């Protein structure tokens, strides 16, 4: 293949590969990612929580619950990591912003690729949402006020799960810096572990099926996300706008993919404020 030949839209293979490698795009990626488990450990030490609550039979199907207000809303967070990295223990820190605001918080765990296939993980996330809805009252939360927030590959998993029926259970969702169209993913090095048949890639591309999502959706992305992640967010947002489901699209200045995730612990950040306003309206 010649260096200048395009393989998807205007991207050469080299350009497409780079667009699906956020760590080389963001020079401080390892520094920021390295703070996640430290912040999360501190969050778990500061905030009361129930750890390792089981929502399904698979060993990875567990969650942490951070109580806030009895009978109040509950928000499920679904983490990123290119579908193959991290666990719930690396992502406790969004509870720092949500619990003080009265939002009961769930940090969802699920399997990683390639140990499980992507359709299986989407189903885990869907069943996680269902379990929280069914058991919210027992946890001290309001089952009728279930929200979702997700970042990066977690935003893809959540959007796909919402499109598989879970959006009927959810009051509103927030999707941050996700990949929503899998065709270019399957042309990138991520196809080495994201093993899908063509029909599966189409079915699990939420951007191709905006009509499947029945709840309001807030979307956000970082100014310094890769070009393709920005394009995918804009394209999915435009599709959701046509269905009447998009509530807001936020372009966050001055941050990259990993820094924006860290911003979710800050109640003053624009995305966090929008999330809390979204919950407060109901």
Secondary structure as GFF3:
##gff-version 3
##sequence-region A 1 282
A	DSSP	beta_strand	6	8	.	.	.	ID=ss1
A	DSSP	beta_strand	11	12	.	.	.	ID=ss2
A	DSSP	alpha_helix	13	19	.	.	.	ID=ss3
A	DSSP	alpha_helix	22	25	.	.	.	ID=ss4
A	DSSP	alpha_helix	29	46	.	.	.	ID=ss5
A	DSSP	beta_strand	50	54	.	.	.	ID=ss6
A	DSSP	beta_strand	62	66	.	.	.	ID=ss7
A	DSSP	beta_strand	72	78	.	.	.	ID=ss8
A	DSSP	three_ten_helix	88	90	.	.	.	ID=ss9
A	DSSP	alpha_helix	95	98	.	.	.	ID=ss10
A	DSSP	three_ten_helix	99	101	.	.	.	ID=ss11
A	DSSP	beta_strand	104	108	.	.	.	ID=ss12
A	DSSP	alpha_helix	118	139	.	.	.	ID=ss13
A	DSSP	beta_strand	141	151	.	.	.	ID=ss14
A	DSSP	alpha_helix	153	163	.	.	.	ID=ss15
A	DSSP	three_ten_helix	166	168	.	.	.	ID=ss16
A	DSSP	beta_strand	172	176	.	.	.	ID=ss17
A	DSSP	alpha_helix	183	186	.	.	.	ID=ss18
A	DSSP	three_ten_helix	189	192	.	.	.	ID=ss19
A	DSSP	alpha_helix	198	203	.	.	.	ID=ss20
A	DSSP	three_ten_helix	206	208	.	.	.	ID=ss21
A	DSSP	three_ten_helix	210	212	.	.	.	ID=ss22
A	DSSP	beta_strand	216	224	.	.	.	ID=ss23
A	DSSP	alpha_helix	227	243	.	.	.	ID=ss24
A	DSSP	beta_strand	246	256	.	.	.	ID=ss25
A	DSSP	alpha_helix	257	263	.	.	.	ID=ss26
A	DSSP	alpha_helix	270	280	.	.	.	ID=ss27
###
